[in-house]
């Protein structure tokens, strides 16, 4: 299960840390407050999509999304506008993503299927 999500320079999120509760979490807020961007950020880590760099916050050069699991594993997905950084880091070990593939180590640590994201 997910314990927390740290979003940095992803869409509307400058630097957001969200601690999640066990069970169901509900996000309520005004329109254009970043609720959908939160789900897109998590989905970016899970699926390595979308490609490109349009999701990097306007005026910034890089972004990352870091997910901590209840087992205290840390998965970080990072990208910069120049394309020199486009990787995953799992518990301190850097893994390069190739195309739209998600490294097996990421899939094993997160153990979340795409269909589970709602």
BAGU-984628 format. One record per atom (N, C-alpha, C, O): residue in three letters; atom name; x, y, z. Coordinates in Angstrom, 1 decimal, m for minus. Layout:
<setis>
SETI  aa at   east  north     up
SETI ALA CA      X      Y      Z
...
</setis>
This chain:
<setis>
SETI  aa at   east  north     up
SETI UNK  N    0.8   m1.2    0.0
SETI UNK CA    0.0    0.0    0.0
SETI UNK  C    0.9    1.2    0.0
SETI UNK  O    2.0    1.2    0.4
SETI UNK  N    0.3    2.3   m0.5
SETI UNK CA    1.0    3.6   m0.5
SETI UNK  C    0.9    4.3    0.9
SETI UNK  O   m0.2    4.3    1.5
SETI UNK  N    2.0    4.8    1.3
SETI UNK CA    2.1    5.5    2.6
SETI UNK  C    2.1    7.0    2.4
SETI UNK  O    1.4    7.8    3.1
SETI UNK  N    2.9    7.5    1.4
SETI UNK CA    3.0    8.9    1.1
SETI UNK  C    3.4    9.1   m0.4
SETI UNK  O    4.0    8.2   m1.0
SETI UNK  N    3.1   10.3   m0.8
SETI UNK CA    3.4   10.7   m2.2
SETI UNK  C    4.0   12.1   m2.1
SETI UNK  O    3.5   13.0   m1.5
SETI UNK  N    5.2   12.3   m2.7
SETI UNK CA    5.9   13.6   m2.7
SETI UNK  C    6.0   14.0   m4.2
SETI UNK  O    6.6   13.3   m5.0
SETI UNK  N    5.3   15.1   m4.5
SETI UNK CA    5.2   15.6   m5.9
SETI UNK  C    6.0   16.9   m6.0
SETI UNK  O    5.7   17.8   m5.3
SETI UNK  N    7.0   17.0   m6.9
SETI UNK CA    7.8   18.2   m7.1
SETI UNK  C    7.8   18.6   m8.5
SETI UNK  O    8.3   17.9   m9.4
SETI UNK  N    7.3   19.8   m8.8
SETI UNK CA    7.3   20.4  m10.1
SETI UNK  C    6.5   19.6  m11.2
SETI UNK  O    6.9   19.6  m12.3
SETI UNK  N    5.5   18.9  m10.7
SETI UNK CA    4.7   18.1  m11.6
SETI UNK  C    3.3   18.8  m11.8
SETI UNK  O    2.6   19.0  m10.8
SETI UNK  N    3.0   19.3  m13.0
SETI UNK CA    1.8   20.1  m13.3
SETI UNK  C    1.7   21.2  m12.3
SETI UNK  O    2.5   22.0  m12.2
SETI UNK  N    0.5   21.3  m11.6
SETI UNK CA    0.3   22.4  m10.7
SETI UNK  C    1.0   22.3   m9.4
SETI UNK  O    1.0   23.2   m8.6
SETI UNK  N    1.6   21.1   m9.1
SETI UNK CA    2.3   20.9   m7.8
SETI UNK  C    3.7   21.4   m7.8
SETI UNK  O    4.6   20.8   m8.5
SETI UNK  N    4.0   22.5   m7.0
SETI UNK CA    5.4   23.0   m6.8
SETI UNK  C    6.2   22.0   m6.0
SETI UNK  O    7.2   21.5   m6.3
SETI UNK  N    5.6   21.7   m4.8
SETI UNK CA    6.3   20.8   m3.8
SETI UNK  C    5.2   20.4   m2.8
SETI UNK  O    4.9   21.1   m1.9
SETI UNK  N    4.6   19.2   m3.1
SETI UNK CA    3.5   18.7   m2.3
SETI UNK  C    3.8   17.4   m1.7
SETI UNK  O    4.3   16.5   m2.4
SETI UNK  N    3.6   17.2   m0.4
SETI UNK CA    3.7   15.9    0.2
SETI UNK  C    2.4   15.5    0.8
SETI UNK  O    1.8   16.3    1.5
SETI UNK  N    1.9   14.3    0.4
SETI UNK CA    0.6   13.9    0.9
SETI UNK  C    0.8   12.6    1.7
SETI UNK  O    1.3   11.6    1.1
SETI UNK  N    0.5   12.6    2.9
SETI UNK CA    0.5   11.4    3.8
SETI UNK  C   m0.9   10.7    3.6
SETI UNK  O   m1.9   11.3    3.9
SETI UNK  N   m0.8    9.4    3.3
SETI UNK CA   m2.1    8.7    3.1
SETI UNK  C   m2.4    7.9    4.3
SETI UNK  O   m1.6    7.4    5.0
SETI UNK  N   m3.7    7.7    4.5
SETI UNK CA   m4.2    6.8    5.6
SETI UNK  C   m4.4    5.4    5.0
SETI UNK  O   m4.6    5.2    3.8
SETI UNK  N   m4.4    4.4    5.9
SETI UNK CA   m4.8    3.1    5.5
SETI UNK  C   m6.2    3.1    5.0
SETI UNK  O   m7.1    3.8    5.6
SETI UNK  N   m6.5    2.3    4.0
SETI UNK CA   m7.9    2.3    3.5
SETI UNK  C   m8.1    3.3    2.4
SETI UNK  O   m7.2    3.5    1.6
SETI UNK  N   m9.3    3.8    2.4
SETI UNK CA   m9.7    4.8    1.3
SETI UNK  C   m9.3    6.2    1.7
SETI UNK  O   m9.6    6.6    2.9
SETI UNK  N   m8.8    6.9    0.8
SETI UNK CA   m8.5    8.3    0.9
SETI UNK  C   m9.3    9.1   m0.1
SETI UNK  O   m9.4    8.7   m1.2
SETI UNK  N   m9.9   10.2    0.4
SETI UNK CA  m10.7   11.1   m0.4
SETI UNK  C  m10.1   12.4   m0.6
SETI UNK  O   m9.7   13.0    0.4
SETI UNK  N  m10.0   12.9   m1.8
SETI UNK CA   m9.4   14.3   m2.0
SETI UNK  C  m10.5   15.2   m2.5
SETI UNK  O  m11.2   15.0   m3.5
SETI UNK  N  m10.7   16.2   m1.8
SETI UNK CA  m11.8   17.2   m2.0
SETI UNK  C  m11.1   18.6   m2.2
SETI UNK  O  m10.3   18.9   m1.4
SETI UNK  N  m11.6   19.3   m3.2
SETI UNK CA  m11.0   20.7   m3.3
SETI UNK  C  m11.7   21.4   m4.5
SETI UNK  O  m12.5   20.8   m5.2
SETI UNK  N  m11.4   22.7   m4.6
SETI UNK CA  m11.9   23.5   m5.7
SETI UNK  C  m11.4   23.0   m7.0
SETI UNK  O  m10.4   22.3   m7.1
SETI UNK  N  m12.1   23.4   m8.0
SETI UNK CA  m11.7   23.0   m9.4
SETI UNK  C  m10.3   23.6   m9.6
SETI UNK  O  m10.0   24.7   m9.2
SETI UNK  N   m9.4   22.9  m10.3
SETI UNK CA   m8.1   23.3  m10.7
SETI UNK  C   m7.2   23.5   m9.5
SETI UNK  O   m6.3   24.3   m9.5
SETI UNK  N   m7.4   22.7   m8.5
SETI UNK CA   m6.6   22.7   m7.2
SETI UNK  C   m5.5   21.7   m7.2
SETI UNK  O   m4.6   21.7   m6.4
SETI UNK  N   m5.5   20.8   m8.2
SETI UNK CA   m4.4   19.8   m8.3
SETI UNK  C   m4.8   18.4   m8.0
SETI UNK  O   m3.9   17.5   m7.9
SETI UNK  N   m6.1   18.1   m7.8
SETI UNK CA   m6.6   16.7   m7.5
SETI UNK  C   m6.2   15.8   m8.6
SETI UNK  O   m5.7   14.7   m8.4
SETI UNK  N   m6.6   16.1   m9.8
SETI UNK CA   m6.3   15.2  m11.0
SETI UNK  C   m4.8   15.1  m11.2
SETI UNK  O   m4.3   14.0  m11.6
SETI UNK  N   m4.1   16.2  m11.0
SETI UNK CA   m2.6   16.1  m11.2
SETI UNK  C   m2.0   15.1  m10.2
SETI UNK  O   m1.0   14.4  m10.5
SETI UNK  N   m2.6   15.0   m9.0
SETI UNK CA   m2.1   14.0   m8.0
SETI UNK  C   m2.2   12.6   m8.6
SETI UNK  O   m1.3   11.8   m8.6
SETI UNK  N   m3.4   12.3   m9.2
SETI UNK CA   m3.6   11.0   m9.8
SETI UNK  C   m2.7   10.8  m11.0
SETI UNK  O   m2.2    9.7  m11.2
SETI UNK  N   m2.5   11.8  m11.8
SETI UNK CA   m1.6   11.7  m13.0
SETI UNK  C   m0.2   11.4  m12.5
SETI UNK  O    0.5   10.7  m13.1
SETI UNK  N    0.2   12.1  m11.4
SETI UNK CA    1.6   11.9  m10.9
SETI UNK  C    1.8   10.4  m10.5
SETI UNK  O    2.8    9.8  m10.8
SETI UNK  N    0.9    9.9   m9.7
SETI UNK CA    1.0    8.5   m9.3
SETI UNK  C    0.9    7.5  m10.5
SETI UNK  O    1.7    6.6  m10.6
SETI UNK  N    0.1    7.8  m11.5
SETI UNK CA    0.0    7.0  m12.7
SETI UNK  C    1.3    7.1  m13.5
SETI UNK  O    1.7    6.1  m14.1
SETI UNK  N    1.9    8.2  m13.5
SETI UNK CA    3.2    8.4  m14.2
SETI UNK  C    4.2    7.4  m13.6
SETI UNK  O    5.0    6.8  m14.4
SETI UNK  N    4.3    7.3  m12.3
SETI UNK CA    5.2    6.3  m11.7
SETI UNK  C    4.8    4.9  m12.1
SETI UNK  O    5.7    4.1  m12.4
SETI UNK  N    3.5    4.6  m12.0
SETI UNK CA    3.1    3.2  m12.2
SETI UNK  C    3.2    2.8  m13.7
SETI UNK  O    3.5    1.6  m13.9
SETI UNK  N    3.0    3.7  m14.6
SETI UNK CA    2.9    3.3  m16.0
SETI UNK  C    4.0    3.9  m16.9
SETI UNK  O    4.1    3.5  m18.1
SETI UNK  N    4.8    4.8  m16.4
SETI UNK CA    5.8    5.5  m17.2
SETI UNK  C    5.1    6.3  m18.4
SETI UNK  O    5.7    6.4  m19.5
SETI UNK  N    3.9    6.7  m18.1
SETI UNK CA    3.2    7.5  m19.1
SETI UNK  C    2.5    8.7  m18.4
SETI UNK  O    2.1    8.5  m17.3
SETI UNK  N    2.4    9.9  m19.0
SETI UNK CA    2.7   10.2  m20.4
SETI UNK  C    4.2   10.3  m20.6
SETI UNK  O    5.0   10.5  m19.7
SETI UNK  N    4.5   10.2  m21.9
SETI UNK CA    5.9   10.4  m22.3
SETI UNK  C    6.1   12.0  m22.5
SETI UNK  O    5.2   12.7  m22.2
SETI UNK  N    7.3   12.3  m22.9
SETI UNK CA    7.6   13.7  m23.1
SETI UNK  C    7.9   14.4  m21.8
SETI UNK  O    8.2   13.8  m20.8
SETI UNK  N    7.7   15.7  m21.8
SETI UNK CA    8.0   16.5  m20.6
SETI UNK  C    7.0   17.6  m20.4
SETI UNK  O    7.2   18.5  m19.6
SETI UNK  N    5.8   17.6  m21.0
SETI UNK CA    4.8   18.6  m20.9
SETI UNK  C    4.2   18.7  m19.5
SETI UNK  O    3.7   19.8  m19.1
SETI UNK  N    4.4   17.7  m18.7
SETI UNK CA    3.8   17.7  m17.4
SETI UNK  C    4.7   18.4  m16.4
SETI UNK  O    4.3   18.7  m15.2
SETI UNK  N    6.0   18.7  m16.8
SETI UNK CA    6.9   19.5  m15.9
SETI UNK  C    6.3   20.9  m15.7
SETI UNK  O    6.0   21.5  m16.7
SETI UNK  N    6.2   21.3  m14.5
SETI UNK CA    5.6   22.6  m14.1
SETI UNK  C    6.3   23.7  m15.0
SETI UNK  O    7.5   23.8  m15.2
SETI UNK  N    5.4   24.6  m15.5
SETI UNK CA    5.9   25.7  m16.3
SETI UNK  C    6.9   26.5  m15.6
SETI UNK  O    6.8   26.9  m14.5
SETI UNK  N    8.0   26.8  m16.3
SETI UNK CA    9.1   27.6  m15.8
SETI UNK  C   10.2   26.8  m15.0
SETI UNK  O   11.2   27.3  m14.6
SETI UNK  N    9.9   25.5  m14.9
SETI UNK CA   10.9   24.6  m14.1
SETI UNK  C   11.6   23.7  m15.1
SETI UNK  O   11.1   23.4  m16.2
SETI UNK  N   12.8   23.2  m14.7
SETI UNK CA   13.6   22.4  m15.6
SETI UNK  C   13.4   20.9  m15.3
SETI UNK  O   13.8   20.1  m16.2
SETI UNK  N   12.9   20.5  m14.2
SETI UNK CA   12.8   19.1  m13.8
SETI UNK  C   11.7   18.8  m12.9
SETI UNK  O   11.1   19.8  m12.3
SETI UNK  N   11.3   17.6  m12.7
SETI UNK CA   10.3   17.2  m11.8
SETI UNK  C   10.6   15.8  m11.3
SETI UNK  O   11.4   15.0  m11.8
SETI UNK  N    9.9   15.5  m10.1
SETI UNK CA   10.0   14.1   m9.7
SETI UNK  C    8.7   13.8   m8.9
SETI UNK  O    8.0   14.7   m8.3
SETI UNK  N    8.4   12.5   m8.8
SETI UNK CA    7.3   12.0   m8.0
SETI UNK  C    8.0   10.9   m7.2
SETI UNK  O    8.6    9.9   m7.7
SETI UNK  N    7.8   10.9   m5.8
SETI UNK CA    8.4    9.9   m5.0
SETI UNK  C    7.2    9.3   m4.2
SETI UNK  O    6.5   10.0   m3.5
SETI UNK  N    7.2    8.0   m4.2
SETI UNK CA    6.2    7.2   m3.5
SETI UNK  C    6.8    6.4   m2.5
SETI UNK  O    7.8    5.6   m2.7
SETI UNK  N    6.3    6.5   m1.2
SETI UNK CA    6.8    5.6   m0.1
SETI UNK  C    5.7    4.6    0.2
SETI UNK  O    4.5    5.0    0.3
SETI UNK  N    6.1    3.4    0.3
SETI UNK CA    5.1    2.3    0.6
SETI UNK  C    5.0    2.1    2.1
SETI UNK  O    5.9    2.5    2.9
SETI UNK  N    4.0    1.4    2.5
SETI UNK CA    3.9    1.0    3.9
SETI UNK  C    5.0    0.1    4.4
SETI UNK  O    5.2   m0.1    5.6
SETI UNK  N    5.7   m0.6    3.4
SETI UNK CA    6.8   m1.4    3.7
SETI UNK  C    8.1   m0.6    3.8
SETI UNK  O    9.2   m1.2    3.9
SETI UNK  N    8.0    0.7    3.7
SETI UNK CA    9.1    1.7    3.7
SETI UNK  C   10.0    1.6    2.5
SETI UNK  O   11.2    1.9    2.6
SETI UNK  N    9.5    1.1    1.3
SETI UNK CA   10.3    1.2    0.1
SETI UNK  C   10.0    2.5   m0.5
SETI UNK  O    8.9    3.1   m0.3
SETI UNK  N   11.0    3.1   m1.2
SETI UNK CA   10.9    4.4   m1.8
SETI UNK  C   11.1    4.3   m3.3
SETI UNK  O   12.2    3.8   m3.7
SETI UNK  N   10.1    4.7   m4.1
SETI UNK CA   10.2    4.6   m5.5
SETI UNK  C   10.2    6.1   m6.0
SETI UNK  O    9.2    6.8   m5.7
SETI UNK  N   11.2    6.5   m6.7
SETI UNK CA   11.2    7.9   m7.2
SETI UNK  C   11.3    7.9   m8.8
SETI UNK  O   12.1    7.1   m9.3
SETI UNK  N   10.5    8.7   m9.4
SETI UNK CA   10.5    8.8  m10.9
SETI UNK  C   10.9   10.2  m11.1
SETI UNK  O   10.2   11.2  m10.6
SETI UNK  N   11.9   10.4  m11.9
SETI UNK CA   12.4   11.8  m12.2
SETI UNK  C   12.6   12.0  m13.7
SETI UNK  O   12.9   11.1  m14.4
SETI UNK  N   12.4   13.3  m14.1
SETI UNK CA   12.6   13.6  m15.5
SETI UNK  C   13.0   15.1  m15.6
SETI UNK  O   12.6   15.9  m14.7
SETI UNK  N   13.8   15.5  m16.6
SETI UNK CA   14.1   16.9  m16.8
SETI UNK  C   13.8   17.2  m18.3
SETI UNK  O   13.6   16.3  m19.1
SETI UNK  N   13.7   18.5  m18.5
SETI UNK CA   13.3   18.9  m19.9
SETI UNK  C   14.3   18.6  m21.0
SETI UNK  O   13.9   18.3  m22.1
SETI UNK  N   15.6   18.5  m20.6
SETI UNK CA   16.6   18.2  m21.6
SETI UNK  C   16.7   16.7  m21.9
SETI UNK  O   17.4   16.4  m22.9
SETI UNK  N   16.1   15.9  m21.1
SETI UNK CA   16.1   14.4  m21.4
SETI UNK  C   17.3   13.7  m20.8
SETI UNK  O   17.5   12.5  m21.0
SETI UNK  N   18.2   14.5  m20.1
SETI UNK CA   19.4   13.8  m19.5
SETI UNK  C   19.0   13.0  m18.3
SETI UNK  O   19.8   12.1  m17.9
SETI UNK  N   17.9   13.3  m17.7
SETI UNK CA   17.4   12.6  m16.5
SETI UNK  C   16.0   12.0  m16.9
SETI UNK  O   15.1   12.8  m17.2
SETI UNK  N   15.9   10.7  m16.9
SETI UNK CA   14.6   10.0  m17.2
SETI UNK  C   14.7    8.7  m16.5
SETI UNK  O   15.0    7.7  m17.2
SETI UNK  N   14.5    8.6  m15.2
SETI UNK CA   14.8    7.4  m14.6
SETI UNK  C   13.9    7.1  m13.4
SETI UNK  O   13.1    7.9  m13.0
SETI UNK  N   14.1    5.9  m12.9
SETI UNK CA   13.5    5.5  m11.6
SETI UNK  C   14.6    5.3  m10.6
SETI UNK  O   15.7    4.9  m11.0
SETI UNK  N   14.3    5.5   m9.3
SETI UNK CA   15.2    5.1   m8.3
SETI UNK  C   14.4    4.3   m7.3
SETI UNK  O   13.4    4.8   m6.8
SETI UNK  N   14.8    3.1   m7.0
SETI UNK CA   14.1    2.2   m6.0
SETI UNK  C   15.1    1.9   m4.9
SETI UNK  O   16.1    1.3   m5.0
SETI UNK  N   14.7    2.4   m3.7
SETI UNK CA   15.5    2.2   m2.5
SETI UNK  C   17.0    2.5   m2.7
SETI UNK  O   17.9    1.8   m2.3
SETI UNK  N   17.2    3.6   m3.4
SETI UNK CA   18.6    4.1   m3.7
SETI UNK  C   19.3    3.6   m4.9
SETI UNK  O   20.4    4.0   m5.2
SETI UNK  N   18.7    2.6   m5.6
SETI UNK CA   19.3    2.0   m6.8
SETI UNK  C   18.6    2.6   m8.0
SETI UNK  O   17.4    2.6   m8.2
SETI UNK  N   19.5    3.2   m8.9
SETI UNK CA   19.0    3.9  m10.1
SETI UNK  C   18.7    2.9  m11.2
SETI UNK  O   19.5    2.0  m11.4
SETI UNK  N   17.5    3.0  m11.8
SETI UNK CA   17.1    2.2  m12.9
SETI UNK  C   16.7    3.0  m14.0
SETI UNK  O   15.9    4.0  m13.8
SETI UNK  N   17.2    2.8  m15.2
SETI UNK CA   16.8    3.6  m16.4
SETI UNK  C   15.5    3.0  m17.0
SETI UNK  O   15.5    1.7  m17.2
SETI UNK  N   14.6    3.8  m17.4
SETI UNK CA   13.4    3.3  m18.1
SETI UNK  C   13.7    3.4  m19.6
SETI UNK  O   14.3    4.3  m20.1
SETI UNK  N   13.3    2.4  m20.3
SETI UNK CA   13.5    2.3  m21.7
SETI UNK  C   12.1    2.3  m22.4
SETI UNK  O   11.2    1.5  m22.1
SETI UNK  N   11.9    3.3  m23.2
SETI UNK CA   10.6    3.5  m23.9
SETI UNK  C    9.6    3.7  m22.9
SETI UNK  O    9.7    4.6  m22.0
SETI UNK  N    8.5    3.0  m22.9
SETI UNK CA    7.4    3.1  m22.0
SETI UNK  C    7.4    2.0  m20.9
SETI UNK  O    6.4    1.9  m20.2
SETI UNK  N    8.4    1.2  m21.0
SETI UNK CA    8.5    0.1  m20.0
SETI UNK  C    8.7    0.6  m18.6
SETI UNK  O    9.5    1.5  m18.4
SETI UNK  N    8.1   m0.1  m17.6
SETI UNK CA    8.4    0.2  m16.2
SETI UNK  C    9.3   m0.9  m15.7
SETI UNK  O    9.0   m2.1  m15.9
SETI UNK  N   10.4   m0.5  m15.1
SETI UNK CA   11.3   m1.6  m14.6
SETI UNK  C   10.6   m2.6  m13.7
SETI UNK  O    9.7   m2.2  m12.9
SETI UNK  N   11.0   m3.8  m13.8
SETI UNK CA   10.4   m4.9  m13.0
SETI UNK  C   10.5   m4.6  m11.5
SETI UNK  O    9.6   m4.9  m10.8
SETI UNK  N   11.6   m4.1  m11.1
SETI UNK CA   11.8   m3.8   m9.7
SETI UNK  C   10.8   m2.8   m9.2
SETI UNK  O   10.3   m2.9   m8.0
SETI UNK  N   10.4   m1.8  m10.0
SETI UNK CA    9.3   m0.9   m9.6
SETI UNK  C    8.0   m1.6   m9.5
SETI UNK  O    7.3   m1.4   m8.5
SETI UNK  N    7.7   m2.5  m10.4
SETI UNK CA    6.4   m3.2  m10.4
SETI UNK  C    6.4   m4.1   m9.1
SETI UNK  O    5.3   m4.2   m8.5
SETI UNK  N    7.5   m4.7   m8.8
SETI UNK CA    7.5   m5.6   m7.6
SETI UNK  C    7.4   m4.9   m6.3
SETI UNK  O    6.6   m5.3   m5.4
SETI UNK  N    8.0   m3.7   m6.2
SETI UNK CA    7.9   m3.0   m4.9
SETI UNK  C    6.6   m2.4   m4.8
SETI UNK  O    6.0   m2.4   m3.7
SETI UNK  N    6.0   m1.8   m5.8
SETI UNK CA    4.7   m1.1   m5.7
SETI UNK  C    3.5   m2.1   m5.7
SETI UNK  O    2.5   m1.9   m5.0
SETI UNK  N    3.7   m3.2   m6.4
SETI UNK CA    2.7   m4.3   m6.5
SETI UNK  C    1.3   m3.7   m6.7
SETI UNK  O    0.3   m4.1   m6.0
SETI UNK  N    1.2   m2.8   m7.6
SETI UNK CA   m0.1   m2.2   m7.9
SETI UNK  C   m0.3   m2.3   m9.4
SETI UNK  O    0.5   m1.9  m10.2
SETI UNK  N   m1.4   m2.9   m9.8
SETI UNK CA   m1.8   m3.1  m11.2
SETI UNK  C   m2.4   m1.8  m11.7
SETI UNK  O   m3.1   m1.1  m10.9
SETI UNK  N   m2.2   m1.5  m13.0
SETI UNK CA   m2.8   m0.3  m13.6
SETI UNK  C   m4.3   m0.2  m13.3
SETI UNK  O   m4.9    0.9  m13.1
SETI UNK  N   m5.0   m1.4  m13.3
SETI UNK CA   m6.5   m1.4  m13.2
SETI UNK  C   m6.9   m1.0  m11.8
SETI UNK  O   m8.1   m0.7  m11.6
SETI UNK  N   m6.0   m1.0  m10.8
SETI UNK CA   m6.3   m0.7   m9.4
SETI UNK  C   m6.4    0.8   m9.2
SETI UNK  O   m6.8    1.3   m8.1
SETI UNK  N   m5.9    1.6  m10.1
SETI UNK CA   m5.9    3.1  m10.0
SETI UNK  C   m7.2    3.6  m10.4
SETI UNK  O   m7.6    3.5  m11.5
SETI UNK  N   m7.9    4.2   m9.4
SETI UNK CA   m9.3    4.7   m9.7
SETI UNK  C   m9.4    6.1   m9.2
SETI UNK  O  m10.5    6.7   m9.4
</setis>
